[in-house]
């Protein structure tokens, strides 16, 4: 991965996420980061004609000035040869995200996330979770309490379901190969599910896909999948959680959403292949 799109709304949480993304970009030796802000000059709420509060051009100029200030704050957190690009558009972000990534040539999307209060969870539902649902690209979610340091321990968590078909191996290879961190492969399964012959076949497939990265494997029986992931992450002092976001099955969107609400560890989600 040689480029990261960093989404910002200029909040403290967004700045913290940008700092973390810059540290990750440095470790992965990225060639460029794109600081991106999406604004709307007018969002209609009725069928009646209403004049926009601000001109789109004015909002664009204001956004660009804020991006320039953000770039100045982040300048010293990246190697001198890493290109910083500033972009701002009058668009609705989730719907436009994939087009933006294609246009900018970015391979990873980074954003901040909060979620302790009920209101914050509602906001997550309309921002970060919508980004996860819409993005064809890997998404990095950075909680406010995440430490900004080199990634030394990674958990790749899997449900051992359709492993070969769903695992975006080339993207995982790029991530694991560039970070050179200790890799744990974690499976959290409800105790009543058990491991049938097909699960064992899926595990053999996973070994064939990932053993080049010398991972350690761990299996946990836990009804609450998210609690199992978080507990293991805390036990191993994990720097990063990686998971494949699926449309159905054990790792469907509700699991991803709960993990986003509760985790203290940054999470990268990949869309199933």
PESULRA-V748743 format. One line per field, one symbol per residue. psi: psi as a letter, one per 30 degrees, with the letter a starting at -180 (. if undefined). Layout:
psi = ???
This chain:
psi = jfkkjjkkggleeeeeeeeeeeeeeeefhkflkjkkkklkfkjkflfkkkkkelkeeeeeeeeeeeeeeeeeffefgllfgkkjkkkklilkeeffeeeeeeefhlfkkkllklgeleeeeeeeffdeeeeeefkflkkjkjlfgkkjlkjfkkkjkkghkheeefjieeeeeeeeefehlkkkjkjkkkefeajleeeeeeeeeeeeefffghlkkkkkjkejeeeeeeeeeeeghkfkkkljklflaehaeeeeeeeeefkfkkkkkkkk.
